[in-house]
Amino acid sequence: MLDSRNEPGWTDMSGATQPNNDGFGSDSHSRDRVFEIVDYQATQPRNNTNDANPQPIPHSPNRLTLATLIVTIPNSFHKRNNSVELIATVDVEGITETSQLKFRIFRNGSQIFEAQAGVESDPSSELFYLETFQAIDTNVRAGAHTYMLTVENATPCTEAAVVGPISFSALAIERKSDKSDY
């Protein structure tokens, strides 16, 4: 259980104290919230960079599934006052020209997030691109939910590949207004 009420804030690089921000609003009641972790899942299908074994990224509308997680929201959380924080990291390489890669996250087959990144193939520039992004899925109904991370190349006549680590994690939390909620 994370309780933000007793935390005085944090200190920035200049030494100034900053107020806590629990990520669910900055109203005067945000310090009275308590959080409970209801599920955590993580997977790492590839754990290192290996450009000798690239995995080609298909062109849109085809997709490459990179990772899948199943997150369970308990039935006792009927208020749907929850969030699932999804974090993904994927190492990619441009093979020819400049590719625009679309990273998508789906919950139970429906897209909930999309991010796009440009990847060049110029050997005098960066060779690999370590892309990390975060999505927040809020008010998820009770039950088991399948989250799927995919990538596709949106630029015709270009080539890109996954060459390195892939990690995908999900942290499901419930927000409670005060300790009387649990």
C-alpha positions, 0 to 999 in steps of 0.5 A: 500500500502506497500512502502519499499523505506523509510524504513532504515532497521532493527536492529538485536540482536547485534544492527547492522542495516540490509538492508530491504529484500522485499522477491522478490530479493535483487537487488539494485532496491528492495527498489524501489518496492511498494506492494499492498494487493489484497486479504486476506483470513483466516480460522480456522476450529478448534481453540483449542487442543482437544485430546478427539476428534482426527481426524484420518489421513488417509494413502496415497494415501488418504488425509484428507482435513483440510481447503479451501480458495478462493483467488481472483486476480483481472483482472486489475493485468494482468502483473501477477506480484503477490504472494500469501503467504500461512501459515498453522498451524496444531496440530497433535498427534502420536497414534502408532509408528512414522508417516511421515505426508505429508502436501500438498497445492493445487491450483485449484486441482493441487499440488503446495506445500508439506512438511513432518513431523515426529510424534512420539507416545512415551508418554515420548516425545512430545505428540502434534506437532504443525506444521507451514509452509509457501508456496509462490505461484507466478505469479498467473493468474487473477481470483478466485483460490481455495487453499486446505490444506490436510494431509496424513500419508505416513507410513504404520502400524502407526496411527496419528491424528489431535487434535488441532487448524487448521489455514490457511491463504492467503495474495495476493499481487501485486509487483509494480516497482514504484508509477507510476504503480498505 
